[in-house]
Structures are given as C-alpha cells and as structure tokens.
C-alpha cells in the first residue's frame, strides 16, 4: 500500500468520528429550537451517523481510487 493511501485512510479514521460529533452538536443546537429534547436528540444522532458514513465512504473511495491510479 502506498504511503499516501495509508495517510488518506488514517485521516478518514481520525476525522470521520470528529465530523459526526460536530454534526451532532450543530444539528442538536438547531433542532432543539424546533422539537422537544427527545426528538431533537434522535434527529441529531441520525444526522451524526449519516455524516459519519458519508465521511467514511468518501475517504475509502478516494483511498481506493488513488491506489488504483498510482498502481497503474
């Protein structure tokens, strides 16, 4: 595996949870103005999980894509 690809995967593993946490904080802060506390937390958790999955997906796709480009 290429060093750059390993760095992409490391950044993905590091920043995806951080992106999820930040998405939860931002979403919960906004949703608490519009929903009760329980629904706001549930919606914010859904958004955090979705954000986490998107960041993981983008990181893995870019890592594998870069690996294919470099290896050919």
Backbone as XML, in Angstrom:
<?xml version="1.0"?>
<chain id="A" units="angstrom">
  <residue number="1" name="UNK">
    <atom name="N" x="0.850" y="-1.180" z="0.000"/>
    <atom name="CA" x="0.000" y="0.000" z="0.000"/>
    <atom name="C" x="0.895" y="1.241" z="0.000"/>
  </residue>
  <residue number="2" name="UNK">
    <atom name="N" x="0.484" y="2.198" z="-0.759"/>
    <atom name="CA" x="1.198" y="3.452" z="-0.895"/>
    <atom name="C" x="1.094" y="4.255" z="0.409"/>
  </residue>
  <residue number="3" name="UNK">
    <atom name="N" x="2.116" y="5.030" z="0.716"/>
    <atom name="CA" x="2.112" y="5.861" z="1.919"/>
    <atom name="C" x="0.991" y="6.894" z="1.881"/>
  </residue>
  <residue number="4" name="UNK">
    <atom name="N" x="0.739" y="7.460" z="0.724"/>
    <atom name="CA" x="-0.337" y="8.449" z="0.603"/>
    <atom name="C" x="-1.694" y="7.822" z="0.866"/>
  </residue>
  <residue number="5" name="UNK">
    <atom name="N" x="-1.896" y="6.622" z="0.375"/>
    <atom name="CA" x="-3.159" y="5.916" z="0.608"/>
    <atom name="C" x="-3.317" y="5.618" z="2.099"/>
  </residue>
  <residue number="6" name="UNK">
    <atom name="N" x="-2.236" y="5.227" z="2.746"/>
    <atom name="CA" x="-2.295" y="4.973" z="4.190"/>
    <atom name="C" x="-2.639" y="6.250" z="4.949"/>
  </residue>
  <residue number="7" name="UNK">
    <atom name="N" x="-2.102" y="7.371" z="4.513"/>
    <atom name="CA" x="-2.440" y="8.651" z="5.149"/>
    <atom name="C" x="-3.898" y="9.026" z="4.921"/>
  </residue>
  <residue number="8" name="UNK">
    <atom name="N" x="-4.425" y="8.736" z="3.727"/>
    <atom name="CA" x="-5.837" y="9.004" z="3.457"/>
    <atom name="C" x="-6.712" y="8.168" z="4.383"/>
  </residue>
  <residue number="9" name="UNK">
    <atom name="N" x="-6.389" y="6.889" z="4.544"/>
    <atom name="CA" x="-7.155" y="6.030" z="5.439"/>
    <atom name="C" x="-7.034" y="6.478" z="6.893"/>
  </residue>
  <residue number="10" name="UNK">
    <atom name="N" x="-5.850" y="6.892" z="7.297"/>
    <atom name="CA" x="-5.663" y="7.372" z="8.676"/>
    <atom name="C" x="-6.474" y="8.637" z="8.926"/>
  </residue>
  <residue number="11" name="UNK">
    <atom name="N" x="-6.478" y="9.540" z="7.953"/>
    <atom name="CA" x="-7.274" y="10.763" z="8.092"/>
    <atom name="C" x="-8.758" y="10.435" z="8.128"/>
  </residue>
  <residue number="12" name="UNK">
    <atom name="N" x="-9.165" y="9.455" z="7.334"/>
    <atom name="CA" x="-10.570" y="9.040" z="7.331"/>
    <atom name="C" x="-10.980" y="8.491" z="8.687"/>
  </residue>
  <residue number="13" name="UNK">
    <atom name="N" x="-10.163" y="7.636" z="9.261"/>
    <atom name="CA" x="-10.470" y="7.049" z="10.563"/>
    <atom name="C" x="-10.450" y="8.117" z="11.658"/>
  </residue>
  <residue number="14" name="UNK">
    <atom name="N" x="-9.588" y="9.091" z="11.522"/>
    <atom name="CA" x="-9.472" y="10.141" z="12.537"/>
    <atom name="C" x="-10.596" y="11.166" z="12.447"/>
  </residue>
  <residue number="15" name="UNK">
    <atom name="N" x="-10.882" y="11.642" z="11.241"/>
    <atom name="CA" x="-11.791" y="12.772" z="11.097"/>
    <atom name="C" x="-13.256" y="12.401" z="10.917"/>
  </residue>
  <residue number="16" name="UNK">
    <atom name="N" x="-13.556" y="11.172" z="10.560"/>
    <atom name="CA" x="-14.960" y="10.779" z="10.419"/>
    <atom name="C" x="-15.718" y="10.847" z="11.738"/>
  </residue>
  <residue number="17" name="UNK">
    <atom name="N" x="-15.189" y="10.291" z="12.838"/>
    <atom name="CA" x="-15.903" y="10.459" z="14.115"/>
    <atom name="C" x="-16.005" y="11.925" z="14.537"/>
  </residue>
  <residue number="18" name="UNK">
    <atom name="N" x="-14.961" y="12.686" z="14.287"/>
    <atom name="CA" x="-14.995" y="14.111" z="14.617"/>
    <atom name="C" x="-16.087" y="14.828" z="13.823"/>
  </residue>
  <residue number="19" name="UNK">
    <atom name="N" x="-16.216" y="14.489" z="12.552"/>
    <atom name="CA" x="-17.274" y="15.089" z="11.723"/>
    <atom name="C" x="-18.650" y="14.712" z="12.253"/>
  </residue>
  <residue number="20" name="UNK">
    <atom name="N" x="-18.808" y="13.462" z="12.689"/>
    <atom name="CA" x="-20.078" y="13.033" z="13.261"/>
    <atom name="C" x="-20.418" y="13.786" z="14.534"/>
  </residue>
  <residue number="21" name="UNK">
    <atom name="N" x="-19.438" y="13.976" z="15.391"/>
    <atom name="CA" x="-19.655" y="14.707" z="16.645"/>
    <atom name="C" x="-20.039" y="16.156" z="16.371"/>
  </residue>
  <residue number="22" name="UNK">
    <atom name="N" x="-19.337" y="16.783" z="15.450"/>
    <atom name="CA" x="-19.634" y="18.172" z="15.119"/>
    <atom name="C" x="-21.020" y="18.287" z="14.485"/>
  </residue>
  <residue number="23" name="UNK">
    <atom name="N" x="-21.371" y="17.324" z="13.625"/>
    <atom name="CA" x="-22.710" y="17.331" z="13.024"/>
    <atom name="C" x="-23.779" y="17.189" z="14.095"/>
  </residue>
  <residue number="24" name="UNK">
    <atom name="N" x="-23.531" y="16.333" z="15.097"/>
    <atom name="CA" x="-24.497" y="16.184" z="16.185"/>
    <atom name="C" x="-24.678" y="17.494" z="16.940"/>
  </residue>
  <residue number="25" name="UNK">
    <atom name="N" x="-23.585" y="18.136" z="17.280"/>
    <atom name="CA" x="-23.657" y="19.378" z="18.055"/>
    <atom name="C" x="-24.407" y="20.461" z="17.289"/>
  </residue>
  <residue number="26" name="UNK">
    <atom name="N" x="-24.063" y="20.637" z="16.031"/>
    <atom name="CA" x="-24.707" y="21.676" z="15.232"/>
    <atom name="C" x="-26.189" y="21.364" z="15.028"/>
  </residue>
  <residue number="27" name="UNK">
    <atom name="N" x="-26.490" y="20.112" z="14.674"/>
    <atom name="CA" x="-27.869" y="19.732" z="14.414"/>
    <atom name="C" x="-28.714" y="19.796" z="15.677"/>
  </residue>
  <residue number="28" name="UNK">
    <atom name="N" x="-28.180" y="19.314" z="16.784"/>
    <atom name="CA" x="-28.938" y="19.344" z="18.035"/>
    <atom name="C" x="-29.228" y="20.777" z="18.458"/>
  </residue>
  <residue number="29" name="UNK">
    <atom name="N" x="-28.249" y="21.648" z="18.296"/>
    <atom name="CA" x="-28.452" y="23.049" z="18.664"/>
    <atom name="C" x="-29.582" y="23.665" z="17.848"/>
  </residue>
  <residue number="30" name="UNK">
    <atom name="N" x="-29.664" y="23.329" z="16.574"/>
    <atom name="CA" x="-30.734" y="23.878" z="15.742"/>
    <atom name="C" x="-32.071" y="23.189" z="16.020"/>
  </residue>
  <residue number="31" name="UNK">
    <atom name="N" x="-32.058" y="21.865" z="16.135"/>
    <atom name="CA" x="-33.316" y="21.126" z="16.312"/>
    <atom name="C" x="-33.966" y="21.372" z="17.662"/>
  </residue>
  <residue number="32" name="UNK">
    <atom name="N" x="-33.211" y="21.715" z="18.671"/>
    <atom name="CA" x="-33.832" y="21.941" z="19.973"/>
    <atom name="C" x="-34.733" y="23.173" z="19.965"/>
  </residue>
  <residue number="33" name="UNK">
    <atom name="N" x="-34.558" y="24.046" z="18.969"/>
    <atom name="CA" x="-35.444" y="25.208" z="18.833"/>
    <atom name="C" x="-36.789" y="24.825" z="18.211"/>
  </residue>
  <residue number="34" name="UNK">
    <atom name="N" x="-36.807" y="23.687" z="17.494"/>
    <atom name="CA" x="-37.998" y="23.311" z="16.747"/>
    <atom name="C" x="-38.709" y="22.071" z="17.291"/>
  </residue>
  <residue number="35" name="UNK">
    <atom name="N" x="-37.994" y="21.209" z="18.020"/>
    <atom name="CA" x="-38.564" y="19.958" z="18.518"/>
    <atom name="C" x="-38.353" y="19.850" z="20.016"/>
  </residue>
  <residue number="36" name="UNK">
    <atom name="N" x="-39.040" y="18.878" z="20.628"/>
    <atom name="CA" x="-38.758" y="18.604" z="22.038"/>
    <atom name="C" x="-37.387" y="17.934" z="22.147"/>
  </residue>
  <residue number="37" name="UNK">
    <atom name="N" x="-36.876" y="17.832" z="23.354"/>
    <atom name="CA" x="-35.498" y="17.377" z="23.580"/>
    <atom name="C" x="-35.261" y="15.963" z="23.060"/>
  </residue>
  <residue number="38" name="UNK">
    <atom name="N" x="-36.209" y="15.065" z="23.289"/>
    <atom name="CA" x="-36.033" y="13.671" z="22.877"/>
    <atom name="C" x="-35.963" y="13.550" z="21.348"/>
  </residue>
  <residue number="39" name="UNK">
    <atom name="N" x="-36.878" y="14.220" z="20.668"/>
    <atom name="CA" x="-36.876" y="14.159" z="19.206"/>
    <atom name="C" x="-35.654" y="14.871" z="18.626"/>
  </residue>
  <residue number="40" name="UNK">
    <atom name="N" x="-35.243" y="15.963" z="19.240"/>
    <atom name="CA" x="-34.063" y="16.680" z="18.767"/>
    <atom name="C" x="-32.812" y="15.808" z="18.879"/>
  </residue>
  <residue number="41" name="UNK">
    <atom name="N" x="-32.677" y="15.082" z="19.982"/>
    <atom name="CA" x="-31.514" y="14.190" z="20.152"/>
    <atom name="C" x="-31.541" y="13.062" z="19.132"/>
  </residue>
  <residue number="42" name="UNK">
    <atom name="N" x="-32.723" y="12.494" z="18.915"/>
    <atom name="CA" x="-32.835" y="11.386" z="17.970"/>
    <atom name="C" x="-32.489" y="11.850" z="16.548"/>
  </residue>
  <residue number="43" name="UNK">
    <atom name="N" x="-33.019" y="12.997" z="16.156"/>
    <atom name="CA" x="-32.724" y="13.523" z="14.821"/>
    <atom name="C" x="-31.246" y="13.901" z="14.680"/>
  </residue>
  <residue number="44" name="UNK">
    <atom name="N" x="-30.678" y="14.470" z="15.725"/>
    <atom name="CA" x="-29.259" y="14.840" z="15.684"/>
    <atom name="C" x="-28.372" y="13.600" z="15.603"/>
  </residue>
  <residue number="45" name="UNK">
    <atom name="N" x="-28.747" y="12.524" z="16.301"/>
    <atom name="CA" x="-27.982" y="11.275" z="16.212"/>
    <atom name="C" x="-28.071" y="10.683" z="14.808"/>
  </residue>
  <residue number="46" name="UNK">
    <atom name="N" x="-29.240" y="10.760" z="14.204"/>
    <atom name="CA" x="-29.376" y="10.268" z="12.831"/>
    <atom name="C" x="-28.470" y="11.054" z="11.889"/>
  </residue>
  <residue number="47" name="UNK">
    <atom name="N" x="-28.449" y="12.361" z="12.042"/>
    <atom name="CA" x="-27.612" y="13.200" z="11.186"/>
    <atom name="C" x="-26.128" y="12.929" z="11.433"/>
  </residue>
  <residue number="48" name="UNK">
    <atom name="N" x="-25.753" y="12.722" z="12.693"/>
    <atom name="CA" x="-24.359" y="12.430" z="13.022"/>
    <atom name="C" x="-23.927" y="11.105" z="12.402"/>
  </residue>
  <residue number="49" name="UNK">
    <atom name="N" x="-24.791" y="10.096" z="12.481"/>
    <atom name="CA" x="-24.473" y="8.790" z="11.905"/>
    <atom name="C" x="-24.355" y="8.894" z="10.385"/>
  </residue>
  <residue number="50" name="UNK">
    <atom name="N" x="-25.266" y="9.627" z="9.753"/>
    <atom name="CA" x="-25.214" y="9.819" z="8.307"/>
    <atom name="C" x="-23.930" y="10.545" z="7.902"/>
  </residue>
  <residue number="51" name="UNK">
    <atom name="N" x="-23.573" y="11.577" z="8.636"/>
    <atom name="CA" x="-22.345" y="12.325" z="8.345"/>
    <atom name="C" x="-21.122" y="11.431" z="8.491"/>
  </residue>
  <residue number="52" name="UNK">
    <atom name="N" x="-21.097" y="10.626" z="9.552"/>
    <atom name="CA" x="-20.004" y="9.676" z="9.760"/>
    <atom name="C" x="-19.883" y="8.723" z="8.568"/>
  </residue>
  <residue number="53" name="UNK">
    <atom name="N" x="-21.012" y="8.169" z="8.126"/>
    <atom name="CA" x="-20.984" y="7.235" z="6.998"/>
    <atom name="C" x="-20.523" y="7.911" z="5.705"/>
  </residue>
  <residue number="54" name="UNK">
    <atom name="N" x="-20.951" y="9.128" z="5.478"/>
    <atom name="CA" x="-20.533" y="9.844" z="4.271"/>
    <atom name="C" x="-19.023" y="10.088" z="4.297"/>
  </residue>
  <residue number="55" name="UNK">
    <atom name="N" x="-18.500" y="10.520" z="5.429"/>
    <atom name="CA" x="-17.059" y="10.762" z="5.521"/>
    <atom name="C" x="-16.262" y="9.464" z="5.359"/>
  </residue>
  <residue number="56" name="UNK">
    <atom name="N" x="-16.737" y="8.375" z="5.965"/>
    <atom name="CA" x="-16.071" y="7.077" z="5.785"/>
    <atom name="C" x="-16.111" y="6.678" z="4.311"/>
  </residue>
  <residue number="57" name="UNK">
    <atom name="N" x="-17.268" y="6.808" z="3.697"/>
    <atom name="CA" x="-17.412" y="6.433" z="2.292"/>
    <atom name="C" x="-16.518" y="7.235" z="1.371"/>
  </residue>
  <residue number="58" name="UNK">
    <atom name="N" x="-16.512" y="8.531" z="1.546"/>
    <atom name="CA" x="-15.675" y="9.390" z="0.704"/>
    <atom name="C" x="-14.194" y="9.072" z="0.917"/>
  </residue>
  <residue number="59" name="UNK">
    <atom name="N" x="-13.802" y="8.853" z="2.162"/>
    <atom name="CA" x="-12.409" y="8.523" z="2.445"/>
    <atom name="C" x="-11.984" y="7.199" z="1.847"/>
  </residue>
  <residue number="60" name="UNK">
    <atom name="N" x="-12.835" y="6.183" z="1.966"/>
    <atom name="CA" x="-12.497" y="4.874" z="1.405"/>
    <atom name="C" x="-12.483" y="4.905" z="-0.119"/>
  </residue>
  <residue number="61" name="UNK">
    <atom name="N" x="-13.460" y="5.556" z="-0.703"/>
    <atom name="CA" x="-13.496" y="5.644" z="-2.168"/>
    <atom name="C" x="-12.285" y="6.407" z="-2.702"/>
  </residue>
  <residue number="62" name="UNK">
    <atom name="N" x="-11.944" y="7.513" z="-2.049"/>
    <atom name="CA" x="-10.784" y="8.273" z="-2.523"/>
    <atom name="C" x="-9.488" y="7.500" z="-2.295"/>
  </residue>
  <residue number="63" name="UNK">
    <atom name="N" x="-9.388" y="6.777" z="-1.192"/>
    <atom name="CA" x="-8.189" y="5.978" z="-0.942"/>
    <atom name="C" x="-8.017" y="4.867" z="-1.957"/>
  </residue>
  <residue number="64" name="UNK">
    <atom name="N" x="-9.095" y="4.111" z="-2.202"/>
    <atom name="CA" x="-9.020" y="3.036" z="-3.188"/>
    <atom name="C" x="-8.832" y="3.591" z="-4.600"/>
  </residue>
  <residue number="65" name="UNK">
    <atom name="N" x="-9.494" y="4.701" z="-4.906"/>
    <atom name="CA" x="-9.323" y="5.320" z="-6.216"/>
    <atom name="C" x="-7.904" y="5.799" z="-6.438"/>
  </residue>
  <residue number="66" name="UNK">
    <atom name="N" x="-7.338" y="6.441" z="-5.427"/>
    <atom name="CA" x="-5.963" y="6.909" z="-5.544"/>
    <atom name="C" x="-5.002" y="5.736" z="-5.687"/>
  </residue>
  <residue number="67" name="UNK">
    <atom name="N" x="-5.276" y="4.653" z="-4.969"/>
    <atom name="CA" x="-4.440" y="3.467" z="-5.052"/>
    <atom name="C" x="-4.489" y="2.880" z="-6.465"/>
  </residue>
  <residue number="68" name="UNK">
    <atom name="N" x="-5.672" y="2.875" z="-7.093"/>
    <atom name="CA" x="-5.788" y="2.361" z="-8.466"/>
    <atom name="C" x="-5.043" y="3.256" z="-9.459"/>
  </residue>
  <residue number="69" name="UNK">
    <atom name="N" x="-5.108" y="4.557" z="-9.246"/>
    <atom name="CA" x="-4.434" y="5.480" z="-10.149"/>
    <atom name="C" x="-2.923" y="5.331" z="-10.040"/>
  </residue>
  <residue number="70" name="UNK">
    <atom name="N" x="-2.431" y="5.219" z="-8.811"/>
    <atom name="CA" x="-0.988" y="5.139" z="-8.596"/>
    <atom name="C" x="-0.425" y="3.792" z="-9.048"/>
  </residue>
  <residue number="71" name="UNK">
    <atom name="N" x="-1.178" y="2.716" z="-8.864"/>
    <atom name="CA" x="-0.655" y="1.390" z="-9.177"/>
    <atom name="C" x="-0.631" y="1.097" z="-10.683"/>
  </residue>
  <residue number="72" name="UNK">
    <atom name="N" x="-1.331" y="1.892" z="-11.492"/>
    <atom name="CA" x="-1.345" y="1.640" z="-12.951"/>
    <atom name="C" x="-0.421" y="2.529" z="-13.648"/>
  </residue>
</chain>
